[in-house]
Amino acid sequence: MQSRMHISWLRCSGTFCTSVMLVLATFFSWSLPITVDPNFVTARAASVDSSKNTVSKSKSKQITQSRRIEIDLSEQRLSAWEGKKRVYSFRISTGKRSTPTPTGKFQINSKYRINRMRGRTYDIPDVPYAMYFYEGYAIHGAYWHNKFGTPVSHGCVNLPVKKARQLYNWAKVGTVVVVRK
């Protein structure tokens, strides 16, 4: 009888441990980078030929490649494009004169749902919807200020949190980011 209770307890604790591990893995995965092979094609983005029931990869690559984010530093505005159609246009806050946002053509190389950002003069926990495009520079939500339209950051591109979430869900790793003066 004692061995049956022991086995029953192990079975129950194994299920419990598995559940706890799944919850912890889910929780900590929010702070891990999302990296995707840029050549990976999702069926959702691809067109389906109903007669052959096949996925057209070339059409899907066109959709992915046509997405881009343009950041206008002089206007303090971010625009997201799909081909010639503007999908989003948001007021932003970019780098101050002493800590400018880099200009050029980049790609989103990693995405973090929540991230801690640290520098010599700042340490900000739980930065939402961070998408890194060049070294330590990212497009992300900013809950600590409401000065959008004015350069106030240390070089990153700040968005209101709700707008950052929209952009984060729309953009993929590999999306082109163009920053111009």
Residue pairs with C-beta under 8 A, 6 or more apart in sequence:
30 113
30 114
31 112
31 113
31 114
31 115
32 112
33 110
33 111
33 112
34 110
34 111
34 112
34 173
35 109
35 110
35 173
36 172
36 173
36 174
38 64
38 173
38 174
41 55
41 57
41 60
41 61
41 64
42 60
43 55
45 60
45 63
45 64
46 55
46 56
46 57
46 59
46 60
46 63
47 55
47 56
47 59
47 60
48 54
48 55
48 56
49 55
49 56
63 82
64 172
64 174
64 175
66 81
66 82
66 83
67 80
67 81
67 82
67 170
67 171
67 172
67 175
67 176
68 80
68 81
68 175
68 176
68 177
68 178
69 78
69 79
69 80
69 81
69 108
69 139
69 167
69 171
69 175
69 176
69 177
69 178
70 78
70 79
70 80
70 81
70 178
70 180
71 77
71 78
71 92
71 94
71 101
71 139
71 157
71 177
71 178
71 179
71 180
72 78
72 79
72 180
73 94
73 101
73 103
73 151
73 179
73 180
73 181
74 181
76 91
76 92
76 93
76 94
76 148
76 149
76 150
76 151
77 89
77 90
77 91
77 92
78 88
78 89
78 90
78 92
78 139
78 157
78 159
78 167
79 86
79 88
79 89
79 90
80 86
80 87
80 88
80 89
80 167
80 170
80 171
81 87
87 170
88 163
88 166
88 167
88 170
90 148
90 159
90 160
90 163
90 167
91 148
91 149
92 148
92 149
92 157
92 158
92 159
93 142
93 145
93 147
93 148
93 149
93 150
93 151
93 152
93 153
93 157
93 158
94 100
94 101
94 151
94 153
94 155
94 156
94 157
94 158
95 101
95 151
95 153
95 154
95 155
95 156
96 151
96 152
96 153
96 154
97 151
99 153
99 154
99 155
100 155
101 137
101 151
101 153
101 155
101 156
101 157
101 179
102 134
102 137
102 155
102 179
103 179
103 180
103 181
104 134
104 178
104 179
105 176
105 177
105 178
106 133
106 134
106 176
106 177
106 178
106 179
107 133
107 173
107 174
107 175
107 176
107 177
108 131
108 132
108 133
108 139
108 171
108 172
108 173
108 174
108 175
108 177
109 132
109 133
109 173
110 131
110 132
110 173
111 130
111 131
111 132
111 168
111 171
111 173
112 127
112 129
112 130
112 131
112 132
113 128
113 129
113 168
114 126
114 127
114 128
114 130
115 126
115 127
115 130
115 138
115 140
116 123
116 124
116 125
116 126
116 127
117 123
117 124
117 127
117 130
117 138
117 140
117 156
118 124
119 136
119 154
121 154
122 154
124 144
127 140
127 141
127 142
128 140
128 141
128 143
128 161
128 164
128 165
129 140
129 141
129 159
129 161
129 164
129 165
129 167
129 168
130 138
130 139
130 140
130 141
131 138
131 139
131 140
131 167
131 168
131 171
132 138
133 139
133 177
134 177
136 155
137 155
137 156
137 157
138 156
138 157
139 156
139 157
139 159
139 164
139 167
139 177
140 156
140 157
140 158
140 159
140 164
141 158
141 159
141 160
141 161
141 163
141 164
141 165
142 153
142 158
142 159
142 160
142 161
142 164
143 161
145 152
145 158
146 160
148 158
148 159
148 160
152 158
157 179
159 167
